[in-house]
Amino acid sequence: MALAGNPNAGKTTLFNQLTGARQHVGNYPGITVDHKEGFFHHKNQKITLTDLPGTYSMTAYSAEELVTRDYLVNERPQVVINIVDASNLERNLYLTCQLLELGVPLVIALNMMDVAKDRGIEIKAEVLEKLLQVPVVPIIARSGFGREELLDACIRLTTKEQQWNPRDISYGEDLDTTLTSLVAKIEETALLRDCYPARYTAIKYLENDEQILEKGQQADPDTARILEEIVAGTSAHTQKTFDVYPEALIADHRYGYIKSILRQGVITHTFDTDRLYTSDKIDKVLTNRLVGPAIMLLILFGVYQFTFSWSELPVIWLENVFGWLGNQVDNRLPDGLLKSMIISGVIDGVGGVLGFVPLIMFMFFSIAILEDSGYLARVAFMMDRVFRIFGLHGSSVMPFIVSGGIAGGCAVPGVMATRTLRSPKERMATLLTVPFMNCGAKLPVLALLIGAFFSDNKARYMFLFTMLAWVVALVAAKILRSTVLRGAPTPFVMELPPYRFPTLRGLLIHTWERTYQYIKKAGTVILGISILLWALMTFPGLPDGKTAFFEQQREALMATATTAVAAEIQATDGELSEQAAILSQQIAQINNAENEARLQNSIAGKFGSSLEPLTRLAGFEWRTNIALIGGFAAKEVIVSTLGTAYSMGETNDGESESLGKRLKNDNAWNRVVAVAALVFIMFYAPCFVTVVCIAKESSWKWAFFSITFNTVFAFIMAVVIYQVGMFFNLG
Amino acid sequence: MLRKRGKNNGCCFADKVRNCLSRGRCKGLIGPLSERATTGRVKVCKVTGDRKICARMASMGLYPGVEADVICSETGQRCLLKVNGGTISLDADVSDNILVTSL
């Protein structure tokens, strides 16, 4: 069996009701892009049910319509349940007409009978059944009312003959005459008869259906040419006489057919149907051109606050869990490569990824509220005007906000939030530019460099760099939409679902499904890449001679200490005396120098050094290069790697100021280099978690494009800033 | 082909002023939906423009002869239209091609 119907008619709700499958149901129009299958039993019969995408018609105007039609003609389900919104019967029966014309074995599920009743609409299902000559069952998908009756009707239909029975609808004298000649020709040559009824093919020719026209040309070019000539003649005639194309006349007659049925006692209005409902009254305020954007900003700010403030505590808990795990491994395993790999590669890498889980859960929960309540569609409607200028869609706003539009987001959920976008090119442009936003991981880097070089106006510079992120992301989107993702903007025609109170169960299911997808997708590839990055920064290690050199230095230093001081240092805990503190600091300096030498000798270090001739153009020396390479793992790593590379050892928030001072005093750094580095860090390749997500959401081709495009784009900007800055001696 | 905006559509200057003040709608005159300054009930007279868009509009219930409520109107910009119980949002290009008359 298959489920077909208009978007928001309640298809997926019914699908879940019948199969028990936990699949996402959104108020956002047509959230199910691909059809999905579920299994269930009814009266000892196993039933396979397919949830088809929501469509308004069966002509090849959109991907959803193609998926639906192809499934019906190729898979030939035994029963098609056409779910119809009883509160909007006329429009919903437009698709029913086309299903009848195709001849599929149909059962109509008259959904939302309760909503229709509330709106003063009374529908006589038995009269509709008699007039349409197909079973009509009133149901309420949300509550499960009418479920058994619907399934009984479906089972009864499967026991009958399985011949498809196409229905003929009259399209007026002019078109009917043309249809007769088209049908005669199609039947004579059996054009596409293995898939479609002859009259259906003829109607699609008149409707200028691109897929059918193409199929016709491939199957029988001569017949196709004759059919196209007949249609061209009719089309010219309708344009001359009615000033419309044939498909407009067809639509007109379909609605005429629907009205003729509804007026035969199917539908009665108990009170004024023209009145505006609560949902429309809310829309008058929430989409008002002055008040609407202000309310939207408040709501988005609330979402941002909720996501990033409320998730703070669980994130810290998770960090503590992974920190505890790291300590356990540190205490129990002997020093060596295995321990280093488990702590730095596995626990830090996977822990870093899983650390995002609470953040992602809260973000998806917020989005689920906006989506299920119907507000997200309104946000898209309001933002479309601004985003359209940059070749994006109104729906792009949410991914941008989540990724750090208000500094401190995360690109990973941002990339995943692009799923709500329907147009592939606009979605891709959004997906590739959301990593430009200032995510939470970039903030420590921004804080470090701004604090060190622009300490007088920290807040102003933070705001400036947040604004810069927006400008660059939108300009980059415009560049992409004008080059590799060139294409006409998608017309913003969208049905806005009525406002509804989301159910807690629904919200929790949606949140968990998406979060689980993240854990499953990110958790597998990320482990491998994390270990690879660890290896790049660890191997081949220091030559024996150099290790011995540092060991000798430490031993020589310890030899100068008294027995009491040496014991104090080896005890590792407790307060150190002044002498022991000085000695400990000197040993730390040797350790840091060893770390720096090891890092320089690693594959990543050698790579950083080899890049220096090029990166010098932007003012970056080899140590900065290593930090930037490390930043590909996660942007926070930049601070700790800079710490190691500049012989400062591990740094944390408290120590980052001292790292800042060190950078400020270093000859290789000045204000111009800092700005160039900041710009490069903000806009170069996204972290590998984001890259993996981009690959999963699109393809590895686009993931690599994202790495290359962003890095080249960021490097050009950094070079321009450095060269211009140094030319004017601003450093 | 998209229709060009800015046509007079039979509205006199005083009507336009009244439109700006939301006090008049040039009743009975046919004009693009995008040029409506006020909310209220309209009747669709014609849907022009790209063939695919026209057909999509029809499948969404917006076709000549149908009556609709303009819920949110931004002259020359997008609008929200209530048709047969469903709310449809349209951008400037599409609403430019829907000719309506006030009821």
Interface residues (C-beta under 8 A of the other chain):
Chain A: Y56 S57 T59 Y61 S62 D85 S87 N88 E90 R91 Y94 L95 R119 E207 N208 D243 Y245 E247 A248 A251 D252 Y255 D274 L276 S279 D280 D283 K284 T287 N288 R289 A377 F381 D384 R385 R388 P491 F492 V493 M494 E495 L496 P497 P498
Chain B: T39 R41 K46 V47 R51 K52 I53 C54 A55 R56 M57 A58 S59 M60 G61 Y63 P64 G65 V66 D69 I71 C72 E74 Q77 R78 L80 K82 V83 N84 G85 G86 T87 I88 S89 L90 D91 D93 V94
